[in-house]
Amino acid sequence: MTAAPATADGAATEEAELQIEFDALIAADQRIEPRDWMPEAYRRTLIRQISQHAHSEIIGMQPEGTWITRAPSLKRKAILMAKVQDEAGHGLYLYSAAQTLGITREEMTQQLIDGKAKYSSIFNYPTPTWADMGAIGWLVDGAAICNQVPLCRASYGPYGRAMVRICKEESFHQRQGFEILLAHMNGTEAQRAMAQESVDRWYWPALMMFGPPDDASPNSAQSMAWKIKRFSNDELRQRFVGMLVPQAEALGVTLPDPGLAWNEAEGRYDMSEIDWTEFHEVLAGRGPMNAERLRARREAHESGAWVREAAAEYARKQALRSERAVA
């Protein structure tokens, strides 16, 4: 696909032709690449979604990071450290993908620490017990996999390619969480109770990760039309529950939904109504840990300023040396 014309002559006609070409590529399931022409609304949607995704990976390091020093064994500590490092890497992949759309990492970071950018509401809940490391892995990373595997086929090339590696690592994280819960359920009565209590707390917030119901989701339909998303919020939520039910039986935990039942006629699970008031409260910044998450991120950014300054100065000197060598 060619770039948009630099002159104003015939701009309207040429833009209409570029729009037709763009629509044809989307319809044919082809990838849009950074140098291709794209509608401004498509670009803005991608920046919003990819940057929010990146912010979620970075903020998502915090709930589990607090348990690195308190992990019950050296093995558990090493695995948890590796997982938190994976999340940092995911954030960097996604920031890089967003940068191809014309926004800088500095702009995205500033929007986050200023509280102007959103991230997944799930990370605004506390992690008071070690069993939460299992529940986060099994439920939160499990929901992430359901949501993100279809994004590997996102119409925007850099986003889809970033998601391929991210999903491979998230799959490991989900299995790790399942194993932690399984160890609890094979342990003492107190350990089993701890695992169930953690699942009770994380189950509903995990279901909220897919976003509001389809009829109340303002961005979902257009994202699907552009093939950024492949499935609606409710479809993904239903897939997730279908995945959880047999796994919960294998673990021996009870999913905390008295209305959960298989609907044979419709071929899906019936569920109780989600408390969307809680979702919107947390999204608006009034969750249990919203202020703490942003405070920690802001402090980390400020304390790392000297590293960024040193790296920039090193790059400047290297460029200067290269210029002198050429001269």
TORLO-216686 format. One record per residue (C-alpha): residue number from 1; residue in three letters; y, z, x. Coordinates in nm, 3 decimals, m for minus. Layout:
# TORLO-216686
nr,rest,north,up,east
NUM,ALA,Y,Z,X
...
This chain:
# TORLO-216686
nr,rest,north,up,east
1,MET,0.000,0.000,0.000
2,THR,0.341,m0.093,0.142
3,ALA,0.634,0.145,0.180
4,ALA,0.922,0.144,m0.068
5,PRO,1.202,m0.105,0.013
6,ALA,1.492,0.012,0.226
7,THR,1.753,m0.200,0.048
8,ALA,1.881,m0.161,m0.306
9,ASP,1.835,m0.532,m0.392
10,GLY,1.568,m0.566,m0.652
11,ALA,1.479,m0.200,m0.605
12,ALA,1.397,m0.142,m0.971
13,THR,1.163,m0.440,m0.987
14,GLU,0.994,m0.358,m0.658
15,GLU,0.953,0.007,m0.754
16,ALA,0.789,m0.101,m1.080
17,GLU,0.550,m0.319,m0.878
18,LEU,0.476,m0.029,m0.641
19,GLN,0.409,0.194,m0.942
20,ILE,0.160,m0.062,m1.074
21,GLU,m0.010,m0.073,m0.734
22,PHE,m0.018,0.307,m0.717
23,ASP,m0.168,0.333,m1.067
24,ALA,m0.432,0.074,m0.974
25,LEU,m0.536,0.274,m0.667
26,ILE,m0.566,0.592,m0.875
27,ALA,m0.768,0.410,m1.142
28,ALA,m1.001,0.270,m0.874
29,ASP,m1.056,0.618,m0.723
30,GLN,m0.891,0.515,m0.397
31,ARG,m0.705,0.751,m0.168
32,ILE,m0.326,0.774,m0.139
33,GLU,m0.221,0.826,0.223
34,PRO,0.104,0.974,0.363
35,ARG,0.267,0.638,0.443
36,ASP,0.184,0.491,0.104
37,TRP,0.444,0.472,m0.169
38,MET,0.401,0.739,m0.433
39,PRO,0.604,0.856,m0.735
40,GLU,0.836,1.144,m0.655
41,ALA,0.672,1.354,m0.928
42,TYR,0.332,1.304,m0.761
43,ARG,0.477,1.414,m0.427
44,ARG,0.639,1.723,m0.579
45,THR,0.318,1.817,m0.761
46,LEU,0.119,1.791,m0.439
47,ILE,0.369,1.998,m0.243
48,ARG,0.359,2.269,m0.509
49,GLN,m0.020,2.276,m0.535
50,ILE,m0.106,2.244,m0.165
51,SER,0.157,2.494,m0.050
52,GLN,0.046,2.746,m0.314
53,HIS,m0.311,2.693,m0.198
54,ALA,m0.206,2.751,0.165
55,HIS,m0.010,3.065,0.073
56,SER,m0.317,3.196,m0.112
57,GLU,m0.533,3.158,0.198
58,ILE,m0.280,3.343,0.414
59,ILE,m0.211,3.624,0.165
60,GLY,m0.586,3.636,0.095
61,MET,m0.646,3.768,0.445
62,GLN,m0.490,4.102,0.351
63,PRO,m0.730,4.253,0.093
64,GLU,m1.028,4.213,0.328
65,GLY,m0.835,4.261,0.651
66,THR,m0.776,4.626,0.562
67,TRP,m1.154,4.685,0.589
68,ILE,m1.204,4.541,0.939
69,THR,m1.146,4.882,1.103
70,ARG,m1.360,5.058,0.839
71,ALA,m1.660,4.826,0.815
72,PRO,m1.986,5.026,0.806
73,SER,m2.140,4.863,1.116
74,LEU,m2.052,4.649,1.417
75,LYS,m2.233,4.355,1.257
76,ARG,m2.036,4.390,0.933
77,LYS,m1.712,4.420,1.132
78,ALA,m1.782,4.101,1.330
79,ILE,m1.872,3.903,1.016
80,LEU,m1.562,4.025,0.832
81,MET,m1.337,3.941,1.127
82,ALA,m1.481,3.589,1.136
83,LYS,m1.422,3.549,0.763
84,VAL,m1.059,3.662,0.780
85,GLN,m1.004,3.422,1.071
86,ASP,m1.155,3.144,0.860
87,GLU,m0.897,3.213,0.589
88,ALA,m0.616,3.184,0.845
89,GLY,m0.757,2.848,0.952
90,HIS,m0.774,2.731,0.591
91,GLY,m0.407,2.813,0.547
92,LEU,m0.317,2.611,0.857
93,TYR,m0.521,2.309,0.742
94,LEU,m0.339,2.315,0.409
95,TYR,0.009,2.367,0.555
96,SER,m0.059,2.064,0.776
97,ALA,m0.164,1.859,0.472
98,ALA,0.154,1.960,0.286
99,GLN,0.368,1.869,0.586
100,THR,0.259,1.506,0.552
101,LEU,0.457,1.502,0.225
102,GLY,0.790,1.573,0.392
103,ILE,0.820,1.952,0.373
104,THR,0.816,2.168,0.686
105,ARG,0.597,2.470,0.748
106,GLU,0.913,2.675,0.801
107,GLU,1.037,2.582,0.454
108,MET,0.707,2.674,0.292
109,THR,0.686,3.005,0.478
110,GLN,1.042,3.095,0.384
111,GLN,0.973,3.019,0.019
112,LEU,0.675,3.254,0.032
113,ILE,0.843,3.549,0.202
114,ASP,1.148,3.509,m0.022
115,GLY,0.921,3.544,m0.324
116,LYS,1.007,3.195,m0.450
117,ALA,0.658,3.048,m0.406
118,LYS,0.344,3.149,m0.592
119,TYR,m0.003,3.223,m0.460
120,SER,m0.328,3.311,m0.636
121,SER,m0.290,3.620,m0.855
122,ILE,m0.634,3.746,m0.745
123,PHE,m0.497,3.877,m0.416
124,ASN,m0.265,4.124,m0.585
125,TYR,m0.547,4.369,m0.657
126,PRO,m0.648,4.660,m0.428
127,THR,m0.977,4.694,m0.239
128,PRO,m1.061,5.067,m0.248
129,THR,m1.434,5.042,m0.161
130,TRP,m1.658,4.852,0.080
131,ALA,m1.839,4.704,m0.221
132,ASP,m1.517,4.512,m0.289
133,MET,m1.598,4.301,0.018
134,GLY,m1.912,4.194,m0.164
135,ALA,m1.741,4.139,m0.500
136,ILE,m1.464,3.933,m0.339
137,GLY,m1.715,3.718,m0.158
138,TRP,m1.940,3.667,m0.456
139,LEU,m1.680,3.639,m0.733
140,VAL,m1.352,3.533,m0.571
141,ASP,m1.497,3.296,m0.314
142,GLY,m1.749,3.178,m0.574
143,ALA,m1.462,3.089,m0.808
144,ALA,m1.284,2.921,m0.518
145,ILE,m1.589,2.703,m0.452
146,CYS,m1.608,2.595,m0.818
147,ASN,m1.241,2.510,m0.811
148,GLN,m1.224,2.352,m0.468
149,VAL,m1.537,2.138,m0.432
150,PRO,m1.392,1.880,m0.677
151,LEU,m1.072,1.884,m0.468
152,CYS,m1.269,1.722,m0.186
153,ARG,m1.226,1.407,m0.397
154,ALA,m0.855,1.463,m0.457
155,SER,m0.659,1.139,m0.469
156,TYR,m0.432,1.245,m0.183
157,GLY,m0.622,1.183,0.141
158,PRO,m0.502,1.471,0.365
159,TYR,m0.567,1.725,0.089
160,GLY,m0.917,1.601,0.013
161,ARG,m1.015,1.587,0.381
162,ALA,m0.886,1.940,0.444
163,MET,m1.093,2.066,0.152
164,VAL,m1.421,1.933,0.295
165,ARG,m1.422,2.179,0.583
166,ILE,m1.271,2.460,0.377
167,CYS,m1.546,2.434,0.116
168,LYS,m1.820,2.449,0.379
169,GLU,m1.681,2.778,0.508
170,GLU,m1.616,2.919,0.160
171,SER,m1.981,2.856,0.077
172,PHE,m2.078,3.084,0.365
173,HIS,m1.827,3.345,0.246
174,GLN,m1.980,3.344,m0.101
175,ARG,m2.330,3.396,0.037
176,GLN,m2.203,3.677,0.257
177,GLY,m2.052,3.853,m0.046
178,PHE,m2.375,3.812,m0.242
179,GLU,m2.569,3.967,0.048
180,ILE,m2.333,4.268,0.066
181,LEU,m2.379,4.334,m0.306
182,LEU,m2.755,4.286,m0.275
183,ALA,m2.765,4.549,0.001
184,HIS,m2.579,4.787,m0.230
185,MET,m2.812,4.717,m0.522
186,ASN,m3.114,4.783,m0.299
187,GLY,m2.960,5.108,m0.177
188,THR,m2.900,5.450,m0.328
189,GLU,m2.795,5.520,m0.684
190,ALA,m2.440,5.585,m0.559
191,GLN,m2.435,5.250,m0.378
192,ARG,m2.559,5.068,m0.687
193,ALA,m2.292,5.238,m0.895
194,MET,m2.028,5.136,m0.640
195,ALA,m2.139,4.772,m0.657
196,GLN,m2.133,4.767,m1.038
197,GLU,m1.791,4.933,m1.050
198,SER,m1.653,4.673,m0.810
199,VAL,m1.797,4.384,m1.012
200,ASP,m1.644,4.537,m1.325
201,ARG,m1.299,4.534,m1.163
202,TRP,m1.313,4.186,m1.011
203,TYR,m1.492,3.988,m1.282
204,TRP,m1.200,3.924,m1.517
205,PRO,m0.941,3.856,m1.245
206,ALA,m1.189,3.607,m1.094
207,LEU,m1.208,3.422,m1.427
208,MET,m0.827,3.412,m1.435
209,MET,m0.825,3.229,m1.100
210,PHE,m0.884,2.899,m1.279
211,GLY,m0.551,2.929,m1.455
212,PRO,m0.453,2.961,m1.820
213,PRO,m0.642,2.788,m2.104
214,ASP,m0.609,2.411,m2.112
215,ASP,m0.373,2.420,m2.410
216,ALA,m0.139,2.654,m2.219
217,SER,m0.152,2.489,m1.876
218,PRO,0.162,2.278,m1.822
219,ASN,0.051,2.102,m1.503
220,SER,m0.322,2.054,m1.545
221,ALA,m0.325,1.737,m1.758
222,GLN,m0.095,1.542,m1.526
223,SER,m0.285,1.656,m1.215
224,MET,m0.604,1.527,m1.375
225,ALA,m0.438,1.198,m1.467
226,TRP,m0.343,1.154,m1.102
227,LYS,m0.694,1.265,m0.998
228,ILE,m0.563,1.550,m0.788
229,LYS,m0.777,1.771,m1.010
230,ARG,m1.105,1.642,m1.152
231,PHE,m1.180,1.903,m1.418
232,SER,m0.972,2.116,m1.651
233,ASN,m0.924,2.492,m1.612
234,ASP,m1.160,2.574,m1.897
235,GLU,m1.429,2.334,m1.771
236,LEU,m1.420,2.495,m1.427
237,ARG,m1.427,2.845,m1.574
238,GLN,m1.732,2.755,m1.781
239,ARG,m1.910,2.612,m1.475
240,PHE,m1.836,2.932,m1.285
241,VAL,m1.980,3.157,m1.555
242,GLY,m2.288,2.937,m1.574
243,MET,m2.335,2.985,m1.201
244,LEU,m2.282,3.363,m1.218
245,VAL,m2.529,3.451,m1.494
246,PRO,m2.855,3.383,m1.301
247,GLN,m2.706,3.525,m0.981
248,ALA,m2.609,3.848,m1.159
249,GLU,m2.966,3.876,m1.287
250,ALA,m3.096,3.831,m0.932
251,LEU,m2.859,4.099,m0.804
252,GLY,m2.928,4.339,m1.089
253,VAL,m2.561,4.379,m1.183
254,THR,m2.421,4.347,m1.533
255,LEU,m2.133,4.110,m1.600
256,PRO,m1.875,4.321,m1.791
257,ASP,m1.842,4.096,m2.096
258,PRO,m2.018,4.218,m2.413
259,GLY,m1.942,3.883,m2.575
260,LEU,m2.117,3.675,m2.310
261,ALA,m2.397,3.475,m2.471
262,TRP,m2.550,3.131,m2.440
263,ASN,m2.446,2.895,m2.719
264,GLU,m2.743,2.665,m2.763
265,ALA,m2.566,2.434,m3.008
266,GLU,m2.273,2.366,m2.775
267,GLY,m2.464,2.394,m2.447
268,ARG,m2.228,2.648,m2.294
269,TYR,m2.159,3.020,m2.271
270,ASP,m1.947,3.198,m2.529
271,MET,m1.717,3.455,m2.370
272,SER,m1.483,3.729,m2.481
273,GLU,m1.111,3.653,m2.483
274,ILE,m0.942,3.694,m2.145
275,ASP,m0.643,3.931,m2.129
276,TRP,m0.379,3.673,m2.039
277,THR,m0.106,3.936,m2.060
278,GLU,m0.244,4.089,m1.740
279,PHE,m0.257,3.745,m1.577
280,HIS,0.107,3.670,m1.655
281,GLU,0.220,4.017,m1.546
282,VAL,0.054,3.978,m1.207
283,LEU,0.181,3.620,m1.172
284,ALA,0.533,3.743,m1.245
285,GLY,0.512,3.985,m0.953
286,ARG,0.426,4.299,m1.144
287,GLY,0.065,4.340,m1.030
288,PRO,m0.080,4.641,m0.846
289,MET,m0.020,4.498,m0.496
290,ASN,0.237,4.218,m0.530
291,ALA,0.516,4.400,m0.348
292,GLU,0.283,4.525,m0.074
293,ARG,0.137,4.179,m0.010
294,LEU,0.480,4.021,0.035
295,ARG,0.607,4.313,0.243
296,ALA,0.313,4.283,0.482
297,ARG,0.352,3.906,0.507
298,ARG,0.727,3.935,0.569
299,GLU,0.677,4.195,0.842
300,ALA,0.408,3.985,1.010
301,HIS,0.637,3.681,1.005
302,GLU,0.927,3.875,1.153
303,SER,0.719,4.042,1.423
304,GLY,0.579,3.704,1.525
305,ALA,0.922,3.545,1.575
306,TRP,0.906,3.585,1.953
307,VAL,0.578,3.390,1.967
308,ARG,0.729,3.098,1.774
309,GLU,1.041,3.106,1.992
310,ALA,0.835,3.109,2.313
311,ALA,0.620,2.820,2.191
312,ALA,0.929,2.618,2.099
313,GLU,1.089,2.683,2.437
314,TYR,0.769,2.583,2.617
315,ALA,0.753,2.261,2.416
316,ARG,1.118,2.188,2.498
317,LYS,1.060,2.234,2.871
318,GLN,0.747,2.019,2.862
319,ALA,0.938,1.741,2.687
320,LEU,1.219,1.768,2.941
321,ARG,0.972,1.740,3.230
322,SER,0.815,1.433,3.069
323,GLU,1.156,1.269,3.033
324,ARG,1.240,1.336,3.397
325,ALA,0.903,1.200,3.510
326,VAL,0.964,0.875,3.321
327,ALA,1.318,0.849,3.461
